[in-house]
Amino acid sequence: MLIKQREQLDRDLADYVVGDGVATADEYRREVLRLGAKAQALAREIARLEAGGLPQRPPRRMPGLERIARFHSLGPAAHCVRCGFARQPPEWARAAGWLERAHIIDRVFDGLDLESNLLPLCSPCHLDQPVFRAGEEAPALRWFGRPISAWGMWA
C-alpha cells in the first residue's frame, strides 16, 4: 500500500508539471517540497515496516463525552451505560475524571475513534469489558446494554 502511495506522489508531481502548462520555478519548487515531505514520511514508514515494525495509526482524536452522549441520546445526566453509576455534578462536560470512553469494537481490531463506536463506562466496567472484533457488533451492544436497533449501520 505504501508503494502505491509513493507511486501516486510521483504521478501527482508529473501531473503538476504537465497539467496546465509549465509552472513558475517557485510554484514548482513549493510543490516538490510539499510532495517531497510526503515521500520522506512514506520512505520512513516503509523502512520501519521492512525492519519488522508495525504500521502506525494516525494520531488519536477521540470525541468528548458530551458528543458521545449526544450521539447515543444518553440524556443530560452523565452515567456509565453498563452499570448506571453516576456522580455529582451530573454534567457530561465534567465527567471525564470518572467516566472513560470505551470502544464498542476494539481499536486493535480497527475500531474507530468515532462517536458511533464509543460509549461511556466507569473504570470497573471498562476493565471488565470483553474485546469485541469487527462483525461482533450485536454481542457488543448487548454487553453494553444498548439496543441494537439504535444504530442504523449495525441494525
N, C-alpha and C positions, 0 to 999 in steps of 0.2 A: 504494500500500500504506500509506503514512504517513497519507494522508487517511482511509483506513478505520480506522486505529488511533485517530485523533483522534475519529472518529465513535463508536467503541467507548467511548472515555473519556467522551464526552457521555452515552451510554446508561448506562454504569456509574454516573455521578453521578445520573442520573434514577432509576435503579433503587434507588439507595441512599436517596433521599428518599422515593420512593413505596413501595418494598419492603414492610416490615412495619409501616409507620406512620411518623410523623414522628420523626426522631432528635432528640436533645438538641442544643442550639446548639453545644456543644463537640464532640460527635461529628461533626456536620455540618461544622464548621469544619476539623477534622482531615482529614476525607475530601476536602474541597475543596482543602486544601493538598497532600495526597498526590496527588490526580489532577491538580492544577494543575502540580506539578513535572513529572509525566509529559508533560502538554500542552506545557509550556515546552520540554522536551527535544525533543519532536516538532516544534514550531514552528522551533526552531533547525536541526534536521535538514532540514526542508522548505526553509527559506531557503537552506541550504548547497547542497542539490541544485538548487534553482532557479537559483543562481548558477553552476552548471556543475560543482560538486564531485562527488566520487564517494561512494557510500554508505559509511558507516563500519562496520567489522566490530566485533563485541564484543571486549573485552579477551582476550588470549590466556591460556589456562590449559592449557598442554601438560603431559601426564603425564611423570613422570620415566623415566629409562632402565630402572629396576627394574620398573616397571609394564609398560612396553612389552615387555621381555624375558619377563616372566611371561605376558603375554597371548599372545605368539607362541611360547611354550615354547622359548626360546633357550638354556636351560641356565644354570648358575651362573656361568660364566666370560664376562666382557664381551668382545665382539669385533665387528668390522664384518661385517655379514651379506653384503656383496658380495665382499670380498677376504679375509676371515678375520683381518685384522690384529688383534693383541691386545697388551696391555701389562701390566706388573705395577704395582700389585696388580690381580688379575683381577676384583674385585667390581664389579657393575653400579653400586652406590651411589657408587663413586669414579671412574667412567669419564667423567663429564661434562666433564672437561678435555680429553679426546682423542677422544671419540665425539660425534657430532651426531645429533639427531633429524630424520630425513628424512621428508617426506610422500610417501606412495605416490602418491596423487592430489594434485597441487599445490594449495596453498592458494588460489592465484589462480583456479583453476577449481573452487572450492567444496570442496576437500579439507578435511576437518575435523581439528581437533587432538585426535583420539581415538587410543587405543592401536591400534585396528584399522587406522588409516591412517598409522601411524608405524613406522619401523624405524631401528635404529642404523647409522650409516655413519661411517667415518673421513672426515676432511676432503677428501682427494683423491677418494674415491669420491663424496662428496656434490657436489663441484664437477663431476664427470663425469656426474652423474645427468641423464638427459633429463627433460623436462617431460611428465608424463602427465596427461591430462584424464579427467573422469568418463566411464566407458564403456571406458576403456583399462586396466582392472584386470589382465586376463590378461597383456598385454605388460609391464606394470609389474612384476608379481610375477615374471615370467620374468627381467627385467633384474636384480631384486634377488636372484635365485637361490632364491626361495621357492616351495614347492609351491602351486599354485592351489587345490587341494582343502583347504588348511589353513584357509581362511576360508569357512565355510558361506554367508555372504552374497554371496560372489563366485564360488562354485563353479559 
